[in-house]
Amino acid sequence: MRLYPESAANQLEFNKVKILLHNYCKTIIAQQKAENLRIHTRKDFIETELQQTYEYKMLLQQGMYFPSDFTINIQKDIKLLGIPGALLVGEQWMLIRRLAEEAGNIFRWFDAERKLAYFSLGKVIDHTYYEKNIVILIDEVLDESGNVKDSASEELSKIRMSLYKRRNELRRMFEKVVAKLNKAGYSAEIEEGFSNGRRVVAVFAEHKRQVKGILHGESDSRKTAFIEPEETIPLNNEVFSLEHEETREVQRILRALTSKLSIYSEILKGYLEIIGEFDFIKAKAKLALDMNGVLPNLLDKPHIELVEAYHPLLFLYNKSSGKPTIPVSLTLDSQNRILVISGPNAGGKTVTMKTIALNQVMLQSGLLVPVNPTSQMGIFKQLFIHIGDTQSIEFELSTYSSHLQHMKYFIETANGKTLFFIDELGSGSDPNLGGSFAEVIMEELSYKHAVGVVTTHYLNLKVMANRTKGIINGAMQFDEIRLLPMYKLIVGKPGSSYTFAIAERIGLPQSLIQRARKLVDEDHFKLDKLLNRTEQDLQQLEIDKKELHKLIRENEKLKKEMVVLMDTEKHRQQIETQKHQNKITEDRLAYLKEMERNLKQIVLDWKRAEDKNTVVKNLQTLLFKSPEKIVVNKLAKKVDNRYKELNTEVAIGVLVKIKTNYQVGEVKELRGKRAIVQIGALQMNVEVSNLVVVEKIIVEEN
């Protein structure tokens, strides 16, 4: 991407984002990538970078392991491997082996299933392969500590065997010499040591002439002399010679291994690049987790449709201090290309511009951005910014000249793939003249189809945005009562500067304010006041809207609760109906049981009774329901006229009325919950609960 001026990225604080990214990198390659992070313009490249970061972010969120533990920089060792005649030692080979092993772990991690699930991450290893011979060849020569194995060559095996034997002989011979010197009282406290790789004995300096051998030196105090005993000289010579042979053979083997593996130097270099690339992707994913970075919809055209976009650095700062961050939502496309933001000073205009610009730069650098995932972000070829000191009240001619120089470059170079940001367009000059130039500049940029954001206090630019196709107004909300900015962008209307409102709220004398008002053009004053009132009305409308949504949500909640209650009541009624049906069934069963008992009783009465007609009448009463109802109704009236119900317990000898058929009789016997009732010549077995105690009503005769 082409940036203007050269310091544009730093002015947007993109360098701070790169520092945060650098801190997450563990390898030199990843750190270099973070330092040299480029802003790209090719959609396929940007899309791959974003998708790789998104996939690694998913791995981190799911807690999945990815093999990326190798962080040591061995670029020089790999470069040395590719030089003919070079020699790599054991420690270097161990690092190369670890690199190859780590690469193997990465290749094995991408099985068939993961290649599909993490397609973009898999592209990192698409153009290379895993060479298992690297580890095999190293293991044939070196052990786990990086030492050359005895089996590395037949010659080395022979040398080490001879060296082992001679060292044992030398040890035994030396022990004899030391024992003899100890017995003679010549040995010093140290007894023995090594000098220039040869074994020597320590004797008191005054006895050094009594010990035959080669004097290798004396201690600093001159009290101890180090002598190679005469008896051990031949063996020492042999050991020394064999050690040199061993060193030469080890170097020969390592040089041969270096030569054999030199053909893999480019592959190993590629492995180091792969590990560095994955480390860089991991760093981008961790940064995205910190700032809630997501993958928006990427379009291959100049387009900005931000939904709840946050300034990345401001979001991180507020997150650490527990403060909320106000997001920005806006759309700039082929229909509405330029947004003119107005409003009071320190209201968030510049931060809003930087939010849009920094997110765009990060996106085209392959970094996930803190926006709503439904956002759509296009690709721009050029990014121009002009952000000055909007708070200064000292505007020199040179300042305005510089401002015009920047605007000249914008106008000459801008095109349909340019994204520009101008803070306080036209400032630094006479308001009328500066405003006129600002209007012409905006018209030209709009004519060139450039996309951008402009902040201003000029009234004519607000009016122009309202009547010019492709240019729209925007306002930063301000709380007039508390005199505090709300940092929220409202697209579609211009903003008031709140000049007189702020003056009144801070307590400036009314006489001064009135004098100032008289100096202002009446139409200008009326328009600013109208904007002020409109903004306050919109804020109140927003509050009412939120309250309405709240009430709607509460209504929906109550509606759901009502549905639940209705379902519960319906269920309860169903249960009651079922209970009632069950009760009817129980009553029927009770009736049938009662009928069965009565029939049995009639059979017994038939056998016992002399007057069979009475038994037959009772049987007819029991079996035929329709006549029974008539009889019962007549009988009920008759019984109610003759007998009065008593609220006493059923006992033997009392008169009782059967509730079901209104027959009256005397209780002859009680059998638990049942009673034997004598009705005329018939005895009936009836439940006590079906009986009520009565007495005969005495009717007085006149």
Secondary structure, DSSP 8 states (H G I E B T S, - for coil): -EEESTTHHHHTTHHHHHHHHHHH--SHHHHHHHHT------HHHHHHHHHHHHHHHHHHHHT-----------HHHHHHHTSTT----HHHHHHHHHHHHHHHHHHHHS-HHHHHHTHHHHGGGTT----THHHHHHHHHB-TTS-B-GGG-HHHHHHHHHHHHHHHHHHHHHHHHHHHHHHHT-EEEEEEEEETTEEEEEEEGGGGGGS-EEEEEE-TTSSEEEEEEGGGHHHHHHHHHHHHHHHHHHHHHHHHHHHHHGGGHHHHHHHHHHHHHHHHHHHHHHHHHHTT-B--EE-SSS-EEEEEE--HHHHHHHHHHT-----EEEEE-SSS-EEEEE--TTSSHHHHHHHHHHHHHHHTTT--BSS-TT-EE---SEEEEE---TT-----HHHHHHHHHHHHHHHHH--TTEEEEESSTTTTS-HHHHHHHHHHHHHHHHHTT-EEEEE---HHHHHHHHHSTTEEEEEEEEETTTTEEEEEEEETS-----HHHHHHHTT--HHHHHHHHHHS-HHHHHHHHHHHHHHHHHHHHHHHHHHHHHHHHHHHHHHHHHHHHHHHHHHHHHHHHHHHHHHHHHHHHHHHHHHHHHHHHHHHHHHH-S-HHHHHHHHHHHH-HHHHHHHHHHHHHHHHHHEEE--S---TT-EEEETTT--EEEEEEEETTEEEEEETTEEEEEEGGGEEEEEE------
